[in-house]
Amino acid sequence: MYMVDSNYILVSNVQQRDIETAVANMAVMHADNGYTKSIEIYRYPVKGLFLLLFPFPPDFEWFQYIVNYLKYPEGVTYNADVRGYWTLKKGDGALSEHIGKRVMLYVSDNDKEYDNVALVTDDKLTYRLDFSGIVTLLPANEKEFIEIEVSMNDFAHVINIVPDKEEVKKLEDLKQRKGCLFLMPLLGLISWLF
């Protein structure tokens, strides 16, 4: 039996086509960082539960962004429960007292800012990790740290998501045009002033 002992994400309460679309959109949007070169999606027999593995593992900061993105994906509407599991190591930020420990990341049900994740430790401490780098110990736990033994024998491989090169090119072209659209009125204003 092969147990997952790495960093991974579980997404539940979601349709297969929706998680595939969300991950594919994310892979295209962030193709330049290398972490989304390939993302493996596996399905559990229980309908609506998926495991995401990363052959090109993200760093802790990007892992937080991925958990947040999968809660609020672009181009897909769902109400999934997203939980990321990570072993903290030196260099993962301000939580040095938890180095070597497993943590669970999720987006709070009460989140209204869309730019953070919550982190709960196995010793029942919950932190809010703001994407500006602020780490706040919260007075109460919203979710309990729960990590089941995840066996690959229980999951069926669905797909490896690799960024579509044509879609990446379209996105890059769009970014270029947006820059040009801003530049044109600016040049017009400068020429009018002088």
ChimeraX commands (.cxc) that place a marker at each C-alpha (Angstrom):
marker #1 position 0.00,0.00,0.00 radius 0.5
marker #1 position 1.41,3.40,-1.03 radius 0.5
marker #1 position 0.64,6.18,1.46 radius 0.5
marker #1 position 0.78,9.82,0.51 radius 0.5
marker #1 position 3.43,11.32,2.77 radius 0.5
marker #1 position 4.00,14.54,0.88 radius 0.5
marker #1 position 2.20,17.84,0.72 radius 0.5
marker #1 position -1.15,17.53,-0.99 radius 0.5
marker #1 position -4.62,19.04,-1.32 radius 0.5
marker #1 position -8.00,17.37,-0.82 radius 0.5
marker #1 position -11.01,18.98,-2.50 radius 0.5
marker #1 position -14.49,17.75,-1.65 radius 0.5
marker #1 position -18.03,18.67,-2.65 radius 0.5
marker #1 position -17.08,19.30,-6.27 radius 0.5
marker #1 position -17.87,17.81,-9.68 radius 0.5
marker #1 position -14.98,16.27,-11.62 radius 0.5
marker #1 position -15.33,18.62,-14.60 radius 0.5
marker #1 position -15.29,21.64,-12.25 radius 0.5
marker #1 position -12.09,20.65,-10.41 radius 0.5
marker #1 position -10.43,19.83,-13.74 radius 0.5
marker #1 position -11.44,23.22,-15.14 radius 0.5
marker #1 position -10.34,25.10,-12.01 radius 0.5
marker #1 position -6.92,23.39,-11.95 radius 0.5
marker #1 position -6.45,23.84,-15.72 radius 0.5
marker #1 position -7.27,27.57,-15.48 radius 0.5
marker #1 position -4.84,27.97,-12.57 radius 0.5
marker #1 position -2.13,26.06,-14.47 radius 0.5
marker #1 position -2.46,28.41,-17.44 radius 0.5
marker #1 position -2.55,31.59,-15.32 radius 0.5
marker #1 position 0.56,30.60,-13.36 radius 0.5
marker #1 position 2.46,28.65,-16.02 radius 0.5
marker #1 position 5.48,30.92,-15.59 radius 0.5
marker #1 position 6.21,29.88,-11.98 radius 0.5
marker #1 position 6.97,26.20,-12.72 radius 0.5
marker #1 position 4.78,24.82,-9.92 radius 0.5
marker #1 position 1.87,24.24,-12.28 radius 0.5
marker #1 position 3.86,22.38,-14.97 radius 0.5
marker #1 position 1.93,19.29,-13.95 radius 0.5
marker #1 position -0.76,18.75,-11.35 radius 0.5
marker #1 position -2.09,15.25,-10.82 radius 0.5
marker #1 position -5.78,14.80,-10.00 radius 0.5
marker #1 position -7.05,11.59,-8.39 radius 0.5
marker #1 position -10.66,10.66,-7.57 radius 0.5
marker #1 position -11.82,8.84,-4.46 radius 0.5
marker #1 position -14.72,6.42,-4.87 radius 0.5
marker #1 position -16.86,8.73,-2.74 radius 0.5
marker #1 position -18.41,11.12,-5.22 radius 0.5
marker #1 position -16.97,14.60,-5.15 radius 0.5
marker #1 position -13.64,13.96,-3.35 radius 0.5
marker #1 position -10.38,14.63,-5.19 radius 0.5
marker #1 position -6.69,14.46,-4.31 radius 0.5
marker #1 position -4.19,16.86,-5.93 radius 0.5
marker #1 position -0.49,16.02,-6.04 radius 0.5
marker #1 position 2.35,18.17,-7.33 radius 0.5
marker #1 position 5.23,16.51,-9.23 radius 0.5
marker #1 position 6.88,19.98,-9.19 radius 0.5
marker #1 position 6.20,20.86,-5.55 radius 0.5
marker #1 position 5.32,24.48,-4.80 radius 0.5
marker #1 position 6.95,26.34,-1.96 radius 0.5
marker #1 position 4.84,27.09,1.10 radius 0.5
marker #1 position 3.80,30.54,-0.14 radius 0.5
marker #1 position 2.52,29.17,-3.46 radius 0.5
marker #1 position 0.83,26.27,-1.70 radius 0.5
marker #1 position -1.21,28.85,0.25 radius 0.5
marker #1 position -2.14,30.63,-2.99 radius 0.5
marker #1 position -3.21,27.33,-4.55 radius 0.5
marker #1 position -5.46,26.45,-1.59 radius 0.5
marker #1 position -7.02,29.91,-1.78 radius 0.5
marker #1 position -7.41,29.79,-5.58 radius 0.5
marker #1 position -9.15,26.42,-5.44 radius 0.5
marker #1 position -11.64,27.89,-2.97 radius 0.5
marker #1 position -12.24,30.89,-5.26 radius 0.5
marker #1 position -11.45,29.66,-8.79 radius 0.5
marker #1 position -11.82,31.87,-11.83 radius 0.5
marker #1 position -14.22,30.66,-14.49 radius 0.5
marker #1 position -15.85,28.01,-12.27 radius 0.5
marker #1 position -18.59,28.29,-9.66 radius 0.5
marker #1 position -18.70,25.76,-6.85 radius 0.5
marker #1 position -18.77,25.58,-3.08 radius 0.5
marker #1 position -15.95,23.12,-2.46 radius 0.5
marker #1 position -14.20,22.31,0.79 radius 0.5
marker #1 position -10.46,22.70,0.13 radius 0.5
marker #1 position -7.87,21.44,2.61 radius 0.5
marker #1 position -4.15,21.48,2.04 radius 0.5
marker #1 position -1.74,19.37,4.10 radius 0.5
marker #1 position 1.85,20.51,4.54 radius 0.5
marker #1 position 4.88,19.70,6.66 radius 0.5
marker #1 position 6.41,22.98,7.84 radius 0.5
marker #1 position 10.13,23.38,7.28 radius 0.5
marker #1 position 12.74,26.06,7.83 radius 0.5
marker #1 position 12.08,28.94,5.46 radius 0.5
marker #1 position 8.29,28.57,5.48 radius 0.5
marker #1 position 7.76,31.88,7.25 radius 0.5
marker #1 position 6.89,33.07,10.73 radius 0.5
marker #1 position 5.80,29.73,12.18 radius 0.5
marker #1 position 9.27,28.53,13.17 radius 0.5
marker #1 position 8.02,26.99,16.42 radius 0.5
marker #1 position 6.10,24.44,14.33 radius 0.5
marker #1 position 8.96,23.29,12.05 radius 0.5
marker #1 position 8.62,19.60,11.27 radius 0.5
marker #1 position 4.93,19.50,12.15 radius 0.5
marker #1 position 2.00,18.77,9.84 radius 0.5
marker #1 position -0.50,21.56,9.33 radius 0.5
marker #1 position -3.83,21.85,7.55 radius 0.5
marker #1 position -4.61,24.90,5.43 radius 0.5
marker #1 position -8.09,26.01,4.40 radius 0.5
marker #1 position -10.08,29.15,3.68 radius 0.5
marker #1 position -12.31,30.19,6.56 radius 0.5
marker #1 position -16.06,29.93,6.05 radius 0.5
marker #1 position -16.17,33.50,7.41 radius 0.5
marker #1 position -13.60,34.87,4.94 radius 0.5
marker #1 position -14.62,38.18,3.36 radius 0.5
marker #1 position -11.20,39.36,2.15 radius 0.5
marker #1 position -10.27,36.55,-0.29 radius 0.5
marker #1 position -6.51,37.03,0.22 radius 0.5
marker #1 position -5.61,34.68,3.05 radius 0.5
marker #1 position -5.77,31.14,4.35 radius 0.5
marker #1 position -6.22,29.66,7.79 radius 0.5
marker #1 position -3.70,27.19,9.18 radius 0.5
marker #1 position -4.43,24.79,12.00 radius 0.5
marker #1 position -1.74,22.75,13.72 radius 0.5
marker #1 position -2.10,19.25,15.13 radius 0.5
marker #1 position -1.80,20.81,18.61 radius 0.5
marker #1 position -4.98,22.86,18.01 radius 0.5
marker #1 position -3.59,26.31,17.24 radius 0.5
marker #1 position -5.15,28.28,14.38 radius 0.5
marker #1 position -3.42,31.08,12.50 radius 0.5
marker #1 position -4.59,33.43,9.80 radius 0.5
marker #1 position -1.95,33.81,7.06 radius 0.5
marker #1 position -2.54,37.02,5.15 radius 0.5
marker #1 position -0.96,37.21,1.69 radius 0.5
marker #1 position 0.78,40.42,2.72 radius 0.5
marker #1 position 2.85,38.31,5.14 radius 0.5
marker #1 position 0.94,38.99,8.36 radius 0.5
marker #1 position 0.50,35.93,10.59 radius 0.5
marker #1 position -2.15,36.18,13.32 radius 0.5
marker #1 position -2.85,33.61,16.04 radius 0.5
marker #1 position -6.64,33.29,16.26 radius 0.5
marker #1 position -8.40,32.99,19.62 radius 0.5
marker #1 position -10.46,29.94,18.61 radius 0.5
marker #1 position -10.36,27.04,16.20 radius 0.5
marker #1 position -12.88,27.07,13.40 radius 0.5
marker #1 position -11.84,23.64,12.12 radius 0.5
marker #1 position -10.08,20.80,13.83 radius 0.5
marker #1 position -6.84,19.44,12.39 radius 0.5
marker #1 position -7.82,16.14,10.81 radius 0.5
marker #1 position -5.55,14.19,8.51 radius 0.5
marker #1 position -6.53,10.71,7.54 radius 0.5
marker #1 position -4.04,8.25,6.11 radius 0.5
marker #1 position -4.34,8.77,2.39 radius 0.5
marker #1 position -3.58,5.60,0.46 radius 0.5
marker #1 position -3.06,5.84,-3.29 radius 0.5
marker #1 position -4.75,2.43,-3.52 radius 0.5
marker #1 position -8.00,4.18,-2.60 radius 0.5
marker #1 position -7.78,6.75,-5.39 radius 0.5
marker #1 position -8.11,6.43,-9.16 radius 0.5
marker #1 position -5.96,8.63,-11.38 radius 0.5
marker #1 position -8.12,11.05,-13.37 radius 0.5
marker #1 position -5.76,13.34,-15.25 radius 0.5
marker #1 position -2.46,15.18,-15.18 radius 0.5
marker #1 position -3.15,18.84,-15.81 radius 0.5
marker #1 position -0.42,20.47,-17.88 radius 0.5
marker #1 position -0.81,24.12,-18.98 radius 0.5
marker #1 position -2.09,24.29,-22.56 radius 0.5
marker #1 position 0.62,26.13,-24.51 radius 0.5
marker #1 position -1.94,27.82,-26.79 radius 0.5
marker #1 position -3.91,29.08,-23.79 radius 0.5
marker #1 position -0.72,30.36,-22.14 radius 0.5
marker #1 position 0.17,32.22,-25.36 radius 0.5
marker #1 position -3.34,33.73,-25.55 radius 0.5
marker #1 position -3.05,34.92,-21.95 radius 0.5
marker #1 position 0.40,36.43,-22.59 radius 0.5
marker #1 position -0.94,38.19,-25.72 radius 0.5
marker #1 position -3.88,39.53,-23.73 radius 0.5
marker #1 position -1.52,40.88,-21.05 radius 0.5
marker #1 position 0.54,42.58,-23.77 radius 0.5
marker #1 position -2.55,44.17,-25.31 radius 0.5
marker #1 position -3.74,45.43,-21.94 radius 0.5
marker #1 position -0.39,47.12,-21.52 radius 0.5
marker #1 position -0.71,48.67,-24.97 radius 0.5
marker #1 position -4.25,49.81,-24.23 radius 0.5
marker #1 position -2.95,51.70,-21.19 radius 0.5
marker #1 position 0.05,53.08,-23.04 radius 0.5
marker #1 position -1.89,54.54,-25.99 radius 0.5
marker #1 position -4.02,57.04,-23.97 radius 0.5
marker #1 position -0.95,57.91,-21.89 radius 0.5
marker #1 position 1.04,58.76,-25.03 radius 0.5
marker #1 position -1.92,60.77,-26.32 radius 0.5
marker #1 position -2.07,62.74,-23.07 radius 0.5
marker #1 position 1.68,63.42,-23.12 radius 0.5
marker #1 position 1.55,64.63,-26.74 radius 0.5
marker #1 position -1.44,66.87,-25.92 radius 0.5
marker #1 position 0.40,68.40,-22.95 radius 0.5
marker #1 position 3.51,69.16,-24.96 radius 0.5
marker link #1:1,2 radius 0.2
marker link #1:2,3 radius 0.2
marker link #1:3,4 radius 0.2
marker link #1:4,5 radius 0.2
marker link #1:5,6 radius 0.2
marker link #1:6,7 radius 0.2
marker link #1:7,8 radius 0.2
marker link #1:8,9 radius 0.2
marker link #1:9,10 radius 0.2
marker link #1:10,11 radius 0.2
marker link #1:11,12 radius 0.2
marker link #1:12,13 radius 0.2
marker link #1:13,14 radius 0.2
marker link #1:14,15 radius 0.2
marker link #1:15,16 radius 0.2
marker link #1:16,17 radius 0.2
marker link #1:17,18 radius 0.2
marker link #1:18,19 radius 0.2
marker link #1:19,20 radius 0.2
marker link #1:20,21 radius 0.2
marker link #1:21,22 radius 0.2
marker link #1:22,23 radius 0.2
marker link #1:23,24 radius 0.2
marker link #1:24,25 radius 0.2
marker link #1:25,26 radius 0.2
marker link #1:26,27 radius 0.2
marker link #1:27,28 radius 0.2
marker link #1:28,29 radius 0.2
marker link #1:29,30 radius 0.2
marker link #1:30,31 radius 0.2
marker link #1:31,32 radius 0.2
marker link #1:32,33 radius 0.2
marker link #1:33,34 radius 0.2
marker link #1:34,35 radius 0.2
marker link #1:35,36 radius 0.2
marker link #1:36,37 radius 0.2
marker link #1:37,38 radius 0.2
marker link #1:38,39 radius 0.2
marker link #1:39,40 radius 0.2
marker link #1:40,41 radius 0.2
marker link #1:41,42 radius 0.2
marker link #1:42,43 radius 0.2
marker link #1:43,44 radius 0.2
marker link #1:44,45 radius 0.2
marker link #1:45,46 radius 0.2
marker link #1:46,47 radius 0.2
marker link #1:47,48 radius 0.2
marker link #1:48,49 radius 0.2
marker link #1:49,50 radius 0.2
marker link #1:50,51 radius 0.2
marker link #1:51,52 radius 0.2
marker link #1:52,53 radius 0.2
marker link #1:53,54 radius 0.2
marker link #1:54,55 radius 0.2
marker link #1:55,56 radius 0.2
marker link #1:56,57 radius 0.2
marker link #1:57,58 radius 0.2
marker link #1:58,59 radius 0.2
marker link #1:59,60 radius 0.2
marker link #1:60,61 radius 0.2
marker link #1:61,62 radius 0.2
marker link #1:62,63 radius 0.2
marker link #1:63,64 radius 0.2
marker link #1:64,65 radius 0.2
marker link #1:65,66 radius 0.2
marker link #1:66,67 radius 0.2
marker link #1:67,68 radius 0.2
marker link #1:68,69 radius 0.2
marker link #1:69,70 radius 0.2
marker link #1:70,71 radius 0.2
marker link #1:71,72 radius 0.2
marker link #1:72,73 radius 0.2
marker link #1:73,74 radius 0.2
marker link #1:74,75 radius 0.2
marker link #1:75,76 radius 0.2
marker link #1:76,77 radius 0.2
marker link #1:77,78 radius 0.2
marker link #1:78,79 radius 0.2
marker link #1:79,80 radius 0.2
marker link #1:80,81 radius 0.2
marker link #1:81,82 radius 0.2
marker link #1:82,83 radius 0.2
marker link #1:83,84 radius 0.2
marker link #1:84,85 radius 0.2
marker link #1:85,86 radius 0.2
marker link #1:86,87 radius 0.2
marker link #1:87,88 radius 0.2
marker link #1:88,89 radius 0.2
marker link #1:89,90 radius 0.2
marker link #1:90,91 radius 0.2
marker link #1:91,92 radius 0.2
marker link #1:92,93 radius 0.2
marker link #1:93,94 radius 0.2
marker link #1:94,95 radius 0.2
marker link #1:95,96 radius 0.2
marker link #1:96,97 radius 0.2
marker link #1:97,98 radius 0.2
marker link #1:98,99 radius 0.2
marker link #1:99,100 radius 0.2
marker link #1:100,101 radius 0.2
marker link #1:101,102 radius 0.2
marker link #1:102,103 radius 0.2
marker link #1:103,104 radius 0.2
marker link #1:104,105 radius 0.2
marker link #1:105,106 radius 0.2
marker link #1:106,107 radius 0.2
marker link #1:107,108 radius 0.2
marker link #1:108,109 radius 0.2
marker link #1:109,110 radius 0.2
marker link #1:110,111 radius 0.2
marker link #1:111,112 radius 0.2
marker link #1:112,113 radius 0.2
marker link #1:113,114 radius 0.2
marker link #1:114,115 radius 0.2
marker link #1:115,116 radius 0.2
marker link #1:116,117 radius 0.2
marker link #1:117,118 radius 0.2
marker link #1:118,119 radius 0.2
marker link #1:119,120 radius 0.2
marker link #1:120,121 radius 0.2
marker link #1:121,122 radius 0.2
marker link #1:122,123 radius 0.2
marker link #1:123,124 radius 0.2
marker link #1:124,125 radius 0.2
marker link #1:125,126 radius 0.2
marker link #1:126,127 radius 0.2
marker link #1:127,128 radius 0.2
marker link #1:128,129 radius 0.2
marker link #1:129,130 radius 0.2
marker link #1:130,131 radius 0.2
marker link #1:131,132 radius 0.2
marker link #1:132,133 radius 0.2
marker link #1:133,134 radius 0.2
marker link #1:134,135 radius 0.2
marker link #1:135,136 radius 0.2
marker link #1:136,137 radius 0.2
marker link #1:137,138 radius 0.2
marker link #1:138,139 radius 0.2
marker link #1:139,140 radius 0.2
marker link #1:140,141 radius 0.2
marker link #1:141,142 radius 0.2
marker link #1:142,143 radius 0.2
marker link #1:143,144 radius 0.2
marker link #1:144,145 radius 0.2
marker link #1:145,146 radius 0.2
marker link #1:146,147 radius 0.2
marker link #1:147,148 radius 0.2
marker link #1:148,149 radius 0.2
marker link #1:149,150 radius 0.2
marker link #1:150,151 radius 0.2
marker link #1:151,152 radius 0.2
marker link #1:152,153 radius 0.2
marker link #1:153,154 radius 0.2
marker link #1:154,155 radius 0.2
marker link #1:155,156 radius 0.2
marker link #1:156,157 radius 0.2
marker link #1:157,158 radius 0.2
marker link #1:158,159 radius 0.2
marker link #1:159,160 radius 0.2
marker link #1:160,161 radius 0.2
marker link #1:161,162 radius 0.2
marker link #1:162,163 radius 0.2
marker link #1:163,164 radius 0.2
marker link #1:164,165 radius 0.2
marker link #1:165,166 radius 0.2
marker link #1:166,167 radius 0.2
marker link #1:167,168 radius 0.2
marker link #1:168,169 radius 0.2
marker link #1:169,170 radius 0.2
marker link #1:170,171 radius 0.2
marker link #1:171,172 radius 0.2
marker link #1:172,173 radius 0.2
marker link #1:173,174 radius 0.2
marker link #1:174,175 radius 0.2
marker link #1:175,176 radius 0.2
marker link #1:176,177 radius 0.2
marker link #1:177,178 radius 0.2
marker link #1:178,179 radius 0.2
marker link #1:179,180 radius 0.2
marker link #1:180,181 radius 0.2
marker link #1:181,182 radius 0.2
marker link #1:182,183 radius 0.2
marker link #1:183,184 radius 0.2
marker link #1:184,185 radius 0.2
marker link #1:185,186 radius 0.2
marker link #1:186,187 radius 0.2
marker link #1:187,188 radius 0.2
marker link #1:188,189 radius 0.2
marker link #1:189,190 radius 0.2
marker link #1:190,191 radius 0.2
marker link #1:191,192 radius 0.2
marker link #1:192,193 radius 0.2
marker link #1:193,194 radius 0.2
view
